[in-house]
Amino acid sequence: MVVATFKDGVTPEVIRELIPAEQAQAKILEDKGLLGAIKVAMPRRTVFLEVFSETEQEALEVIESLPLVKVWDYEIFQTTPPAGSGV
């Protein structure tokens, strides 16, 4: 899971300009099975991204390929399935 926050000073106009390229790249990553849900909490200027990878380096490469990464500060959180889920 990646939690990203918009950097200070990033305006809604800058974000809107990057959205078409972001959507196109996200679709490519989704089709490859590397990116799942993307949730945006704009009032908190926070984005949650579900990234599928074997390593943190691979997750980093996925995130770094997204156009909005240049206006984000982000952290990668390795997650595990809930106990007893059989996954």
MOPE-V401795 format. One record per helix or strand of 2 or more residues. SS is the DSSP state (A for helix, B for strand). FROM is the first residue (numbers start at 1). LEN is the number of residues. Records with the same first field share a line. If there is no record, write none. Layout:
SS=FROM-LEN ; FROM-LEN
//
This chain:
B=2-5 ; 35-7 ; 46-6 ; 72-5
A=12-20 ; 42-3 ; 56-9 ; 67-5
//
